[in-house]
Amino acid sequence: MRQFKIYILVLTLLTTISYSCSDFDEINISPTAVGPDKVQVEYFINNSIIKAQQNPHIAERMFILNWKGCAHYERGYYAITGGDINGWSEDYWKDYVGSWINLAQQAINIGNEQIESGTGYSYTNNLVQIARIWKAYLISEVSDNFGPNPAINAFQGENPDSYSLEDTYHYILDELEDAVGKLDEGVDMSPVTEFDYMLGFDVVLWKKYANSLRLRFAMRLSEADNGYAQTKFEKAVADAGGIAGFVMSLDEMPTVPEDGGWNDLTRVMSRPWNRQYMTATMSNITFGLGGVESRNLLSVDGVALSNLDEAVFDDHVKSVQSYLGLYMPENIATAVNDPAKGHFFDGIPDKLDPRIWKMFGLVGYDDGTVMFRYDDTGDAYDIKAWDEKEPADTVRLNSRYSFNSWTNGDHGEKSSRTDKLYWSYNQPCKSKVYHDGPTERVWFGSWETYFLLAEAASYGWNALGSAKQHYEEGVAQSFDYHGLSQFASEYVLSAEYNRVGTSVSFDHTDEAVDYTINNYDPYTETAGTTTYEYPTNFGLPTNNDVLTKIITQKWIANCPWVPMEAWNDHRRLGLPFFVNPAAERLLPDMPNANETTILESRKEFFPQRLRYPVSLQNTNPDSYNQALQFLGGEDDVLTPLWWSKK
């Protein structure tokens, strides 16, 4: 890990500059007013990277509650049900992303001035190109949050206009292409290596990162402008000079080491009150996926089942293919498109994507590594529920060794009829590792490169290999990252369906067929059966085609580090299958959500963007009005962005 002492040095050198120019609304302030010969370019770049890690204040509001929620990596709040909080967007817009872009722009401006004046170093040009790459990424981040915006020309001494997303993405792709072409691998970067927390100013690695970003951003436009997307994607492939020109292995990934305490390097998922529950979407996608027996993980270190007594496992394991769970419609939402709606899975799933056992804990079992919230008295796991028709009659159960999740939304009176069913102790929560470390925040996973190439190959684009080859390597990279490579070979051959009707095997594309499955009525203590109906994904014709497999695996692999990209893929393609918010009662920000219309329109039930902060309207009304015109709809959470699927 790179030394954290550099962080203090950078902050000391840049405090005055950063605070004088950090407001995203004050975009007419010249960033070079302090004189380009006073501060070195590398400090600006590294400070921008460090700040973009997100301190606990903004990380909780954006990374966790907005991005992870919208990606269905955690339960989420507000945006996931069509609303948002202006204060959170204000903070991100003005005090955070504005500062990050400002610092990157300062690096570009000062570096160019040093080169022109002859005061630069042999490596200054490379630093300028790296700053351009980083700025291009940051512009994509603000654009994918809000839509059209003025970030391209911000912090360049004038009040900027807003740009359409089409122009913004053309700019981003052109910037990356040009910057990569101007990087010089022959220059010695050792004098500044320690001042880059992400990639050590290694020009080869920055090239790989930029080329992989070119694939990501070209693919972003696949639905909006397929011809342009293909051209830019294939140009990136050609420029890379082969597959080795991209981020293709774990040791090439752009990552930044996380810290404890409260600073810009604090772990992005560290806050103890953020349980970050496993979602209904996650359980549906990963139950049964890959066919790996959970029993095989009992002896694996660092997983939620590690060292669980085999007799206890035998007593609680249940088949995800033949058993749906306790049927509790009086307590669990049914006005939802969840194929397991109304059911509580009261056991250990016999087959579960192995990576989930690394990312989420088993209720009521402290494995020593993964378990985040544990009650050793067992009181938290005792649940009392009752039937509203006969409130005096109670149903009692113990959730220890269960693995269940809920959708967000409004559960109406059902949640209030239950004593502790919805308690955090009684749900799988994210691994303690992400809270306590050691961790490095992954900005771009090597698996993503392979899944991007796999998607491109599935369209017939030039992608340096077959879709199947890239797909299976993407899965292998993800398993490698989690230390579970011993299961990857078995996993990629599996033709077993998850609850959504998707299998892993690339060549297995048969559609799943509805079938009879067992359940249990705890109200009447009666075993029964029901017809398991695989869900319809908002009009998409198939649940097990090649594209669905690719995006499903990409979605799992990017969890939890790259939630924005998972949200982007769902907005772009509607993949993978997301469980919509429960609508037992009217959702004020999703007025069309009710029991009879929950399947009519994907874009009516999942957030498409965040609203612009009010400060943009107040301080730069012309830019705001331009942005709205380019947006092509109301400044609303459900208004789709230009590049998303219509």
VOGU-3710 file (C-alpha; in Angstrom, 3 decimals, decimal comma):
1> mrqfkiyilv> 0,000/0,000/0,000  1,138/3,525/-0,743  2,038/5,572/2,301  -0,693/7,718/3,787  1,789/10,417/4,858  1,696/11,797/1,324  -1,940/12,681/1,877  -1,004/15,092/4,687  1,699/16,685/2,538  -0,671/17,222/-0,353
11> ltllttisys> -3,356/18,723/1,853  -0,858/21,088/3,452  0,353/22,343/0,094  -3,080/22,747/-1,445  -5,421/23,760/1,366  -5,544/27,432/0,402  -5,945/26,759/-3,303  -8,551/24,044/-2,892  -10,788/26,013/-0,581  -10,603/29,146/-2,718
21> csdfdeinis> -11,799/27,313/-5,807  -13,753/24,295/-4,577  -17,297/25,551/-5,161  -18,699/24,150/-8,389  -20,799/27,304/-8,762  -17,749/29,582/-8,694  -16,608/28,369/-12,079  -15,414/31,759/-13,263  -12,445/31,786/-10,851  -9,064/31,275/-12,487
31> ptavgpdkvq> -7,337/28,229/-11,001  -3,863/29,568/-11,827  -4,149/32,805/-9,879  -1,538/31,594/-7,377  1,093/31,225/-10,086  1,909/28,028/-11,991  5,491/27,914/-10,767  4,554/27,640/-7,083  2,955/24,188/-6,880  3,802/21,003/-8,709
41> veyfinnsii> 1,269/19,355/-11,022  1,444/15,956/-9,346  0,045/17,393/-6,108  -3,116/18,559/-7,847  -3,696/15,188/-9,497  -3,141/13,175/-6,346  -5,280/15,491/-4,245  -8,121/15,140/-6,746  -7,832/11,345/-6,612  -7,693/11,295/-2,814
51> kaqqnphiae> -10,702/13,583/-2,432  -12,688/11,547/-4,959  -12,370/8,587/-2,596  -15,196/10,368/-0,717  -14,936/11,139/2,966  -17,573/9,540/5,239  -19,984/12,474/4,918  -20,422/12,339/1,159  -19,727/8,607/0,851  -22,755/7,792/2,981
61> rmfilnwkgc> -25,013/10,061/0,936  -23,786/9,305/-2,580  -21,844/6,045/-2,748  -23,994/4,095/-0,289  -27,498/5,537/-0,149  -27,731/6,698/-3,768  -25,358/4,692/-5,958  -25,449/1,372/-4,121  -29,194/1,752/-3,637  -29,834/2,509/-7,305
71> ahyergyyai> -27,610/-0,443/-8,257  -29,582/-2,719/-5,883  -26,384/-3,518/-4,012  -28,087/-2,331/-0,834  -31,622/-1,440/0,218  -31,249/2,254/-0,588  -33,270/5,303/0,321  -35,109/8,123/-1,451  -33,821/7,828/-5,041  -34,761/4,155/-5,188
81> tggdingwse> -38,417/5,138/-4,708  -38,309/8,179/-6,989  -37,184/10,877/-4,588  -33,927/12,495/-3,595  -32,553/14,964/-1,074  -31,360/18,287/-2,426  -28,851/18,737/0,389  -27,026/15,566/-0,592  -26,859/16,640/-4,234  -25,768/20,134/-3,194
91> dywkdyvgsw> -22,889/18,715/-1,173  -21,747/16,476/-3,995  -22,138/19,135/-6,704  -20,591/22,098/-4,912  -18,167/20,862/-2,302  -17,013/17,554/-3,665  -17,094/16,715/-7,371  -16,588/20,407/-8,174  -13,418/20,389/-6,092  -12,193/17,185/-7,735
101> inlaqqaini> -12,704/18,505/-11,274  -11,223/21,859/-10,292  -8,022/20,218/-9,064  -7,724/18,125/-12,233  -8,241/21,234/-14,361  -5,585/23,093/-12,359  -3,148/20,269/-13,050  -3,846/20,544/-16,781  -3,578/24,333/-16,891  -0,478/24,625/-14,727
111> gneqiesgtg> 1,246/21,743/-16,484  0,633/23,284/-19,903  1,877/26,670/-18,697  5,031/25,085/-17,309  5,648/23,310/-20,603  5,122/26,516/-22,585  7,375/28,553/-20,280  10,094/25,932/-20,164  9,800/25,476/-16,390  8,353/21,990/-16,538
121> ysytnnlvqi> 10,084/18,660/-16,070  10,634/15,821/-18,490  7,560/14,101/-17,042  5,250/17,134/-16,973  3,599/16,268/-20,282  2,729/12,814/-18,970  1,219/14,382/-15,860  -0,948/16,635/-18,009  -2,239/13,669/-19,990  -2,964/11,718/-16,804
131> ariwkaylis> -4,856/14,724/-15,435  -6,913/14,804/-18,636  -7,742/11,103/-18,252  -8,807/11,598/-14,657  -10,853/14,695/-15,466  -12,638/12,791/-18,251  -13,649/10,142/-15,725  -14,881/12,757/-13,242  -17,003/14,444/-15,909  -18,614/11,082/-16,648
141> evsdnfgpnp> -19,431/10,656/-12,963  -21,256/13,979/-12,616  -22,970/13,421/-15,980  -24,246/9,973/-15,051  -25,632/11,356/-11,802  -27,490/14,391/-13,123  -27,446/14,452/-16,909  -26,420/17,433/-19,088  -24,130/19,808/-17,171  -21,405/22,481/-17,500
151> ainafqgenp> -18,463/20,385/-16,257  -16,509/20,353/-19,528  -15,523/24,018/-19,329  -15,797/24,527/-15,569  -12,910/26,225/-13,757  -11,435/27,809/-16,868  -12,038/31,476/-16,063  -15,512/31,943/-17,481  -19,121/31,078/-16,726  -19,682/27,912/-18,781
161> dsysledtyh> -22,665/26,694/-20,727  -24,169/23,258/-20,204  -23,536/20,533/-22,741  -25,771/17,757/-23,968  -24,843/14,244/-22,903  -24,121/13,406/-26,513  -21,561/16,214/-26,746  -20,248/15,405/-23,279  -19,571/11,781/-24,104  -18,026/12,664/-27,448
171> yildeledav> -15,723/15,027/-25,558  -14,858/12,361/-22,970  -14,021/9,750/-25,594  -11,992/12,195/-27,688  -10,094/13,404/-24,607  -9,194/9,875/-23,589  -8,101/8,934/-27,090  -5,937/12,041/-27,462  -4,426/11,808/-23,984  -3,474/8,155/-24,429
181> gkldegvdms> -1,801/9,007/-27,738  0,320/11,673/-26,054  1,540/9,599/-23,111  5,235/8,732/-23,416  6,228/5,400/-21,860  9,917/6,240/-22,295  9,928/9,043/-19,725  11,260/8,318/-16,239  8,400/8,936/-13,782  10,273/7,817/-10,664
191> pvtefdymlg> 10,596/11,340/-9,195  6,804/11,546/-8,785  5,767/7,905/-8,383  4,964/8,258/-4,685  2,547/11,122/-5,363  -0,052/8,994/-7,143  -2,062/6,853/-4,745  -3,900/5,130/-7,580  -1,314/3,901/-10,096  1,972/5,428/-9,002
201> fdvvlwkkya> 2,105/7,541/-12,187  2,979/4,361/-14,064  2,369/5,444/-17,649  1,709/1,895/-18,860  -0,962/1,374/-16,200  -2,567/4,765/-16,855  -2,739/3,863/-20,548  -4,428/0,591/-19,715  -6,911/2,350/-17,442  -7,689/4,991/-20,072
211> nslrlrfamr> -8,167/2,371/-22,784  -10,523/0,370/-20,573  -12,446/3,572/-19,825  -12,758/4,102/-23,577  -14,437/0,695/-23,828  -16,768/1,568/-20,944  -17,819/4,933/-22,309  -18,176/3,750/-25,904  -20,426/0,943/-24,692  -22,420/3,476/-22,677
221> lseadngyaq> -23,703/4,815/-26,001  -24,610/1,432/-27,508  -28,354/2,077/-27,312  -28,357/5,785/-28,106  -25,912/5,775/-31,049  -24,859/2,247/-31,903  -22,768/3,135/-34,951  -20,731/5,751/-33,103  -20,360/3,441/-30,109  -19,003/0,638/-32,281
231> tkfekavada> -16,581/2,957/-34,064  -15,168/4,342/-30,831  -15,025/0,918/-29,194  -13,153/-0,634/-32,095  -10,814/2,378/-32,287  -9,898/1,790/-28,645  -9,277/-1,882/-29,437  -7,040/-0,942/-32,357  -5,124/1,705/-30,406  -4,486/-0,668/-27,494
241> ggiagfvmsl> -2,429/-2,920/-29,756  -3,910/-6,107/-28,370  -5,605/-7,325/-25,252  -2,578/-6,446/-23,115  -3,340/-2,769/-23,714  -6,247/-2,836/-21,260  -6,735/-3,471/-17,544  -6,702/-7,255/-17,750  -5,417/-8,527/-14,392  -5,933/-7,801/-10,710
251> demptvpedg> -2,492/-6,235/-10,283  -3,226/-3,713/-13,049  -6,444/-2,389/-11,516  -6,650/1,269/-10,462  -7,209/1,039/-6,714  -6,653/3,383/-3,780  -5,893/2,102/-0,257  -8,557/2,924/2,306  -7,983/4,042/5,878  -9,894/4,309/9,146
261> gwndltrvms> -10,923/7,392/11,084  -12,518/10,330/9,280  -10,718/11,728/6,243  -10,792/11,524/2,472  -9,226/8,059/2,572  -11,619/6,603/5,124  -13,252/3,417/3,892  -16,169/4,361/1,700  -18,452/1,805/3,391  -17,166/2,252/6,930
271> rpwnrqymta> -20,056/3,881/8,811  -21,328/1,437/11,477  -24,959/2,525/11,129  -25,007/1,658/7,426  -25,941/-2,033/7,558  -26,149/-2,246/3,754  -28,526/-5,181/3,668  -28,560/-7,742/0,916  -31,377/-6,860/-1,471  -34,188/-8,974/-2,873
281> tmsnitfglg> -32,598/-8,396/-6,279  -29,317/-9,862/-5,032  -30,934/-12,935/-3,496  -33,013/-13,648/-6,618  -29,990/-13,352/-8,894  -27,591/-15,397/-6,777  -29,756/-18,132/-5,224  -28,775/-21,328/-7,026  -26,604/-19,498/-9,556  -23,589/-21,553/-10,565
291> gvesrnllsv> -24,647/-24,739/-8,796  -21,830/-24,617/-6,208  -22,767/-26,436/-3,003  -22,663/-24,142/0,025  -21,373/-27,139/1,982  -18,106/-26,834/0,069  -17,408/-23,463/1,671  -17,499/-24,648/5,288  -13,739/-25,159/5,240  -12,886/-21,996/3,297
301> dgvalsnlde> -11,387/-19,143/5,300  -12,886/-15,671/5,077  -16,412/-16,656/4,075  -19,630/-16,388/6,068  -19,828/-20,198/6,446  -16,238/-20,611/7,588  -15,945/-23,277/10,322  -19,708/-23,584/10,772  -20,396/-26,880/12,489  -21,420/-29,405/9,845
311> avfddhvksv> -24,228/-30,748/12,021  -25,653/-27,232/12,355  -25,356/-26,788/8,608  -27,199/-30,067/8,008  -29,994/-29,011/10,337  -30,604/-25,729/8,524  -29,643/-26,190/4,876  -32,555/-26,059/2,429  -32,796/-26,489/-1,306  -33,331/-23,253/-3,209
321> qsylglympe> -34,718/-25,203/-6,174  -37,358/-27,188/-4,299  -38,247/-24,871/-1,402  -39,383/-21,228/-1,569  -39,674/-20,529/2,153  -42,249/-19,645/4,782  -45,291/-18,106/3,146  -46,094/-15,005/5,216  -48,259/-12,680/3,081  -49,623/-10,971/6,196
331> niatavndpa> -46,119/-9,781/7,039  -44,199/-9,587/3,761  -45,011/-7,460/0,708  -46,823/-9,059/-2,212  -47,456/-5,907/-4,297  -44,110/-6,338/-6,006  -42,566/-8,200/-8,957  -40,368/-10,345/-6,712  -40,840/-13,976/-7,833  -40,486/-15,013/-4,173
341> kghffdgipd> -42,892/-12,361/-2,915  -44,529/-13,041/0,413  -41,940/-15,675/1,332  -39,229/-15,823/3,990  -36,335/-18,211/3,278  -35,820/-19,756/6,709  -32,645/-21,706/6,088  -29,172/-21,773/4,608  -29,410/-21,899/0,803  -27,867/-25,148/-0,376
351> kldpriwkmf> -26,545/-23,459/-3,503  -25,560/-19,810/-3,658  -23,095/-17,858/-5,765  -19,924/-18,352/-3,659  -19,005/-14,669/-3,858  -22,078/-13,797/-1,807  -20,660/-15,754/1,124  -17,673/-13,385/0,983  -19,773/-10,229/0,751  -22,657/-10,935/3,174
361> glvgyddgtv> -22,980/-12,608/6,564  -25,140/-15,563/7,580  -27,808/-14,447/10,043  -26,986/-15,506/13,597  -23,523/-16,919/12,928  -20,335/-15,032/13,738  -17,685/-16,438/11,436  -15,109/-13,943/12,752  -14,545/-12,172/9,438  -17,729/-11,463/7,515
371> mfryddtgda> -20,421/-11,086/10,189  -21,113/-7,398/10,719  -23,905/-7,357/13,315  -24,177/-10,251/15,748  -26,198/-10,836/18,930  -24,625/-13,659/20,890  -27,629/-13,910/23,228  -29,847/-14,948/20,340  -32,611/-12,540/21,394  -32,480/-10,607/18,145
381> ydikawdeke> -33,263/-13,720/16,135  -36,523/-14,541/17,900  -39,395/-13,246/15,794  -43,089/-12,899/16,576  -45,578/-12,390/13,764  -49,315/-12,511/13,687  -52,227/-12,799/11,305  -54,197/-9,541/11,164  -57,474/-11,471/11,130  -56,652/-13,070/14,467
391> padtvrlnsr> -54,139/-10,793/16,175  -54,230/-12,833/19,365  -52,758/-15,823/17,548  -49,016/-15,461/17,203  -46,485/-17,168/14,998  -43,033/-17,524/16,486  -39,882/-18,360/14,589  -36,148/-17,982/14,959  -34,245/-16,469/12,061  -30,840/-17,775/13,091
401> ysfnswtngd> -29,185/-19,476/10,108  -31,687/-17,948/7,674  -30,786/-16,030/4,524  -33,526/-13,651/3,541  -33,895/-10,165/2,096  -36,519/-7,548/1,413  -37,288/-5,087/-1,312  -37,508/-1,380/-0,544  -40,670/0,669/-1,040  -43,760/0,761/1,169
411> hgekssrtdk> -44,750/-2,458/2,915  -47,824/-0,849/4,404  -49,197/-2,374/7,564  -47,348/-5,612/6,956  -44,057/-4,469/8,409  -45,775/-3,179/11,553  -47,379/-6,582/12,200  -44,004/-8,136/12,841  -41,940/-7,882/15,982  -38,370/-8,217/14,670
421> lywsynqpck> -38,617/-9,632/11,168  -37,102/-6,526/9,576  -34,374/-5,992/12,170  -30,842/-5,730/10,843  -29,849/-8,745/12,950  -32,294/-10,836/10,939  -30,987/-9,963/7,493  -27,666/-10,623/5,728  -25,580/-7,428/5,892  -22,447/-6,467/3,997
431> skvyhdgpte> -19,178/-7,958/5,174  -17,386/-6,424/8,130  -14,264/-6,331/5,971  -15,662/-3,368/4,030  -16,159/-1,589/7,344  -12,896/-2,409/9,108  -10,546/-3,326/6,272  -7,994/-3,913/5,049  -9,439/-2,662/1,782  -8,508/-0,829/-1,373
441> rvwfgswety> -11,257/0,929/-3,274  -11,491/-0,527/-6,768  -12,121/2,142/-9,408  -12,078/-0,234/-12,371  -12,051/-4,015/-12,053  -10,156/-6,146/-14,541  -13,331/-8,235/-14,872  -15,146/-5,234/-16,336  -12,787/-5,090/-19,301  -13,570/-8,709/-20,135
451> fllaeaasyg> -17,319/-8,243/-19,781  -17,190/-5,146/-22,013  -15,298/-7,138/-24,642  -17,777/-9,998/-24,243  -20,736/-7,670/-24,792  -19,065/-6,132/-27,848  -18,280/-9,559/-29,297  -21,908/-10,603/-28,779  -22,873/-7,684/-31,064  -20,373/-8,754/-33,701
461> wnalgsakqh> -17,904/-5,946/-32,985  -14,150/-6,464/-33,145  -13,334/-7,443/-29,576  -10,066/-9,416/-29,725  -11,719/-12,753/-29,145  -15,041/-14,507/-28,684  -17,826/-13,441/-26,350  -17,625/-16,771/-24,527  -13,876/-16,505/-24,022  -14,108/-13,002/-22,538
471> yeegvaqsfd> -17,187/-13,852/-20,484  -15,563/-16,825/-18,793  -12,365/-14,905/-18,140  -14,378/-12,077/-16,574  -15,992/-14,582/-14,212  -12,569/-16,069/-13,413  -11,127/-12,625/-12,613  -13,983/-11,934/-10,208  -13,582/-15,284/-8,437  -9,851/-14,635/-8,244
481> yhglsqfase> -10,450/-11,279/-6,611  -12,538/-12,884/-3,874  -10,047/-15,696/-3,335  -12,496/-18,304/-4,637  -10,770/-19,380/-7,848  -11,135/-23,064/-6,889  -14,852/-22,833/-7,682  -14,695/-20,920/-10,975  -14,366/-23,889/-13,350  -17,383/-25,683/-11,906
491> yvlsaeynrv> -19,348/-22,445/-11,757  -19,012/-21,449/-15,435  -20,285/-24,845/-16,588  -23,474/-24,750/-14,549  -26,841/-24,912/-16,307  -28,815/-24,442/-13,076  -31,177/-21,483/-13,019  -31,315/-18,781/-10,405  -34,666/-17,413/-9,241  -34,747/-15,100/-12,251
501> gtsvsfdhtd> -34,290/-17,886/-14,811  -30,654/-17,185/-15,705  -27,881/-19,774/-15,690  -24,103/-19,315/-15,865  -23,075/-21,611/-18,725  -22,540/-19,437/-21,783  -23,820/-22,143/-24,137  -26,931/-22,928/-22,099  -29,608/-20,561/-23,398  -32,792/-22,584/-22,854
511> eavdytinny> -35,451/-20,551/-21,096  -36,573/-21,671/-17,652  -40,067/-23,127/-17,327  -42,428/-22,436/-14,409  -42,718/-25,350/-11,990  -44,247/-26,474/-8,700  -42,223/-25,646/-5,593  -42,681/-26,394/-1,896  -43,396/-23,806/0,774  -44,695/-23,736/4,338
521> dpytetagtt> -47,513/-21,778/5,984  -46,377/-20,876/9,518  -49,793/-19,424/10,353  -51,489/-22,800/9,988  -48,346/-24,936/10,349  -49,089/-26,557/7,009  -46,713/-27,656/4,276  -47,857/-26,742/0,803  -46,873/-26,001/-2,753  -47,141/-23,099/-5,137
531> tyeyptnfgl> -46,361/-22,460/-8,783  -43,010/-20,777/-9,174  -43,306/-18,257/-11,998  -40,106/-16,872/-13,458  -40,381/-13,085/-13,744  -40,895/-11,028/-16,856  -38,237/-8,344/-17,048  -40,351/-5,373/-18,166  -40,913/-6,564/-21,707  -37,509/-8,127/-22,392
541> ptnndvltki> -38,125/-11,369/-24,306  -35,673/-13,635/-22,509  -34,052/-14,231/-19,139  -31,264/-16,543/-20,283  -29,768/-15,114/-23,455  -26,067/-14,326/-23,816  -26,411/-10,596/-23,102  -28,358/-11,260/-19,899  -25,626/-13,632/-18,728  -22,873/-11,119/-19,461
551> itqkwiancp> -24,542/-8,217/-17,665  -25,623/-10,430/-14,758  -22,052/-11,547/-14,164  -20,754/-8,006/-14,598  -23,302/-6,802/-12,028  -22,212/-9,388/-9,450  -18,511/-8,800/-10,110  -18,781/-5,023/-9,724  -20,394/-5,401/-6,296  -19,732/-3,525/-4,095
561> wvpmeawndh> -17,012/-1,279/-5,510  -18,502/0,030/-8,758  -22,197/0,681/-8,064  -22,444/3,588/-10,488  -21,570/1,322/-13,389  -24,097/-1,288/-12,265  -26,756/1,422/-12,183  -25,636/2,627/-15,610  -26,020/-0,823/-17,144  -29,516/-1,200/-15,767
571> rrlglpffvn> -30,527/2,217/-17,062  -29,009/1,389/-20,438  -30,265/-2,171/-20,903  -32,716/-3,011/-18,136  -30,331/-5,773/-17,049  -30,067/-7,651/-14,832  -33,569/-8,188/-13,458  -34,297/-5,728/-10,625  -37,067/-6,157/-8,066  -39,192/-3,014/-8,074
581> paaerllpdm> -40,139/-1,176/-4,876  -43,017/-2,692/-2,950  -46,224/-0,697/-3,404  -48,517/-1,902/-0,644  -49,445/1,778/-0,356  -49,073/4,692/-2,745  -45,473/5,729/-3,374  -45,694/9,533/-3,656  -42,790/9,841/-6,101  -43,892/6,816/-8,143
591> pnanettile> -47,627/7,497/-8,540  -48,132/4,723/-11,095  -46,876/2,051/-8,726  -49,644/-0,201/-7,452  -50,564/-3,860/-7,423  -51,933/-3,918/-10,972  -49,436/-1,740/-12,857  -46,091/-2,719/-11,351  -44,925/-4,368/-14,583  -45,962/-1,807/-17,176
601> srkeffpqrl> -42,862/0,379/-17,496  -39,326/-0,142/-16,227  -38,560/3,569/-16,177  -41,507/4,282/-13,915  -40,129/2,067/-11,154  -36,376/2,651/-11,080  -34,444/5,923/-10,656  -32,931/7,318/-13,825  -30,944/10,246/-12,413  -30,697/12,730/-9,547
611> rypvslqntn> -32,280/16,153/-9,772  -30,029/19,171/-10,231  -29,176/20,944/-6,981  -31,212/24,074/-6,364  -28,024/26,137/-6,263  -27,518/25,592/-9,999  -30,911/27,136/-10,678  -30,171/30,065/-8,384  -26,592/30,879/-9,354  -26,509/29,940/-13,022
621> pdsynqalqf> -30,079/29,895/-14,374  -28,910/30,021/-17,993  -26,834/26,881/-17,565  -29,692/25,194/-15,697  -32,184/26,014/-18,456  -29,749/24,754/-21,095  -29,317/21,525/-19,140  -33,081/21,049/-18,914  -33,454/21,606/-22,641  -30,824/18,969/-23,347
631> lggeddvltp> -32,379/16,650/-20,775  -35,588/16,644/-22,791  -37,864/16,208/-19,815  -38,657/17,461/-16,355  -35,977/17,791/-13,699  -37,199/14,583/-12,119  -35,630/11,383/-10,788  -37,605/9,292/-13,294  -36,577/11,275/-16,405  -34,261/9,017/-18,447
641> lwwskk> -30,857/10,161/-19,685  -30,057/10,383/-23,389  -27,911/7,257/-23,488  -30,335/5,008/-21,613  -32,612/2,605/-23,457  -35,850/4,209/-24,607
//
